[in-house]
Amino acid sequence: MSKIDFDFGFFLENFPEILPYLPMTLFIAGASMSFAIIIGLALALVQTQKVPVLSSLVTAYISFFRALPSVVLLFIAYYGLPQLFPILIPVGAVTVTVACFSFKFAAYLSEIFRAALSSVDLGQREAGLTVGFSIAQIYRRIILPQAFVIALPAMGNVLISLLKDSSVAFFVGVTEMLAAGKMLSAANFRFFETYLAVGLMYWGIVVLYSFAQRKLENKLAAPYKR
């Protein structure tokens, strides 16, 4: 019977080696999610308002970015576009990564926001118009707060997917947690211990975020509970 070849000491040593790259992973996920929310909300509003021509363009945008794998999108943006537009050559890999993920995940968020906006009772919009609110005030004070509460669980799933997708940034030279793990495993040939450590760190982030999200959901939903 063969002996299990697992170096527990080396496994533990991986964590302090990978931890310094955690901020880069969180930055990519956080910055991309922030921009994706803004873009996705704008796209959803165009769709819900059925703006002529723009609605068709938004539909094409969503179809394109939802269909494109993240790695392919990164390769096109980082290696391909600078060949067509030399002005993009100085743009760094982190900036390109955040831009790509922002546009890609905005496509998913726009569908989530569209469904959330549609689920808010239209009677509230009519009531807002009755008391003299403008359309902008109705959305800001009545519709968007409720839609955000409805969309929050699905937004959390998107953020978790984005966090995991940030690992493909190493393809364009961004050193985040997975890239750090690849370098460690290549130097020591202890692949299982290293990738297990990386996986557990991702899991830990997701567990902490899920806990915070549940707290936020309960707090925001409290005014709407009967």
C-alpha positions in Angstrom: 0.0 0.0 0.0 1.5 3.3 -1.1 2.0 6.0 1.5 0.0 9.2 1.2 2.4 11.9 0.0 1.0 15.0 1.7 3.3 17.6 3.4 1.2 19.2 6.0 3.9 21.6 7.1 4.4 22.8 3.5 0.6 23.1 3.2 0.5 25.5 6.2 3.5 27.4 4.9 1.5 28.3 1.8 -0.9 30.5 3.5 1.5 33.3 4.6 3.0 33.1 1.1 -0.3 33.6 -0.7 -1.9 36.0 1.7 0.0 39.1 0.4 -1.8 38.6 -3.0 -5.3 38.6 -1.4 -5.7 42.4 -1.7 -5.2 42.2 -5.5 -7.9 39.5 -5.8 -10.3 41.6 -3.6 -9.5 44.7 -5.5 -10.2 43.1 -8.9 -13.5 41.7 -7.6 -14.6 44.8 -5.7 -13.7 47.4 -8.4 -15.2 45.3 -11.2 -18.4 44.7 -9.2 -18.8 48.4 -8.5 -18.5 49.4 -12.1 -20.6 46.5 -13.2 -23.4 47.6 -10.9 -23.4 51.1 -12.4 -23.3 49.8 -16.0 -25.8 47.0 -15.4 -28.3 49.4 -13.7 -28.1 51.8 -16.7 -28.7 48.9 -19.1 -31.6 47.7 -17.1 -33.2 51.1 -17.0 -32.9 51.4 -20.8 -34.6 48.0 -21.2 -37.4 48.7 -18.7 -38.1 52.1 -20.3 -38.0 50.4 -23.7 -35.9 53.2 -25.3 -36.0 52.8 -29.1 -32.8 51.6 -30.8 -31.0 51.6 -27.4 -33.0 48.6 -26.2 -31.9 46.6 -29.2 -28.3 47.6 -28.7 -28.5 46.6 -25.0 -29.9 43.2 -26.0 -27.0 42.7 -28.4 -24.5 43.8 -25.6 -25.9 41.4 -23.1 -25.9 38.5 -25.6 -22.3 39.2 -26.6 -20.8 39.5 -23.1 -22.7 36.6 -21.6 -21.5 34.3 -24.4 -17.8 35.3 -24.2 -15.6 33.3 -21.8 -13.6 35.5 -19.4 -10.2 34.3 -20.7 -11.2 34.9 -24.3 -12.4 38.4 -23.4 -9.1 39.2 -21.6 -7.0 37.9 -24.5 -9.0 40.1 -27.0 -8.8 43.2 -24.8 -5.2 42.8 -23.6 -3.4 41.3 -26.6 -5.7 42.1 -29.5 -7.1 45.6 -29.2 -3.7 47.3 -28.7 -2.8 46.0 -32.2 -5.8 47.8 -33.6 -5.6 50.8 -31.3 -1.9 51.5 -30.4 -3.1 54.1 -27.9 -4.2 51.2 -25.6 -0.6 49.7 -25.4 0.3 51.6 -22.2 -2.9 50.4 -20.4 -1.9 48.0 -17.6 -3.1 44.4 -17.1 -5.0 45.2 -13.9 -6.9 48.1 -15.6 -7.8 45.8 -18.6 -8.9 43.0 -16.2 -11.2 45.3 -14.2 -12.6 46.8 -17.4 -13.3 43.4 -19.0 -15.0 42.0 -15.9 -17.0 45.2 -15.4 -18.5 45.0 -18.9 -18.9 41.2 -18.8 -20.7 41.0 -15.4 -22.7 44.1 -16.1 -24.5 42.0 -18.7 -25.5 39.5 -16.0 -26.5 42.2 -13.5 -28.6 44.1 -16.1 -30.9 41.0 -16.3 -31.1 40.8 -12.5 -31.9 44.5 -12.2 -34.4 44.3 -15.0 -36.3 41.5 -13.3 -36.1 43.3 -9.9 -37.4 46.5 -11.3 -40.2 44.7 -13.1 -41.2 43.0 -9.8 -41.9 46.3 -8.1 -45.7 47.1 -8.1 -46.5 49.6 -10.9 -49.1 51.1 -8.6 -46.3 52.7 -6.5 -45.1 54.6 -9.6 -48.6 55.9 -10.2 -48.9 56.9 -6.5 -45.6 58.8 -6.8 -46.8 60.7 -9.8 -50.0 61.5 -8.0 -48.2 63.2 -5.1 -46.1 65.2 -7.5 -42.8 63.2 -7.7 -40.8 63.3 -10.9 -39.9 60.0 -12.6 -36.3 60.4 -11.3 -37.6 60.9 -7.7 -39.9 57.9 -8.0 -37.0 55.7 -9.0 -34.6 57.1 -6.5 -37.0 57.1 -3.5 -39.4 54.3 -4.2 -38.5 51.8 -7.0 -34.7 51.4 -6.7 -34.6 50.8 -2.9 -37.1 48.0 -3.3 -35.5 46.6 -6.4 -32.1 46.6 -4.7 -33.5 44.4 -1.9 -35.0 42.0 -4.3 -31.8 41.8 -6.5 -29.4 41.5 -3.6 -29.3 37.7 -3.3 -28.7 37.3 -7.0 -26.1 40.1 -6.9 -24.3 38.1 -4.2 -24.0 35.1 -6.6 -22.6 37.3 -9.3 -20.0 38.7 -6.9 -18.9 35.2 -5.9 -18.7 34.2 -9.6 -16.6 37.4 -10.2 -14.3 36.6 -7.3 -13.6 33.2 -8.8 -13.2 34.5 -12.3 -10.6 36.9 -11.0 -8.3 33.9 -10.9 -8.0 34.0 -14.7 -6.3 37.4 -14.5 -2.9 35.6 -14.3 -3.3 34.8 -18.0 -2.5 38.5 -18.7 0.2 38.8 -16.1 -1.7 39.9 -13.0 -0.3 38.3 -9.9 -3.3 37.4 -7.6 -3.8 34.4 -5.4 -4.0 31.8 -8.1 -0.9 33.2 -9.8 0.9 33.1 -6.5 -0.1 29.5 -6.0 1.1 28.6 -9.5 4.5 30.1 -8.8 4.8 28.3 -5.4 3.8 24.9 -6.8 6.1 25.3 -9.8 9.0 26.1 -7.5 8.4 23.2 -5.1 6.4 20.7 -7.2 3.9 20.3 -4.3 0.8 21.0 -6.4 -1.9 19.4 -4.2 -0.8 21.2 -1.0 -0.6 24.6 -2.8 -3.8 24.5 -4.7 -5.7 23.1 -1.7 -4.4 26.2 0.3 -5.6 28.5 -2.5 -9.0 26.8 -2.7 -9.5 27.1 1.1 -8.6 30.8 0.9 -11.3 31.4 -1.8 -13.7 29.3 0.3 -13.0 31.4 3.4 -13.6 34.7 1.5 -17.0 33.3 0.2 -18.0 32.2 3.7 -17.3 35.6 5.2 -19.0 37.4 2.3 -22.1 35.1 2.5 -22.4 35.9 6.2 -22.1 39.6 5.6 -24.6 39.5 2.8 -27.2 37.7 5.0 -26.8 40.4 7.6 -27.3 43.1 5.0 -30.3 41.4 3.5 -32.0 41.1 6.8 -31.3 44.8 7.6 -32.5 46.1 4.3 -35.6 43.9 4.1 -36.8 44.8 7.7 -38.8 47.9 6.6 -40.7 45.8 4.0 -41.6 42.9 6.4 -45.1 42.8 7.8 
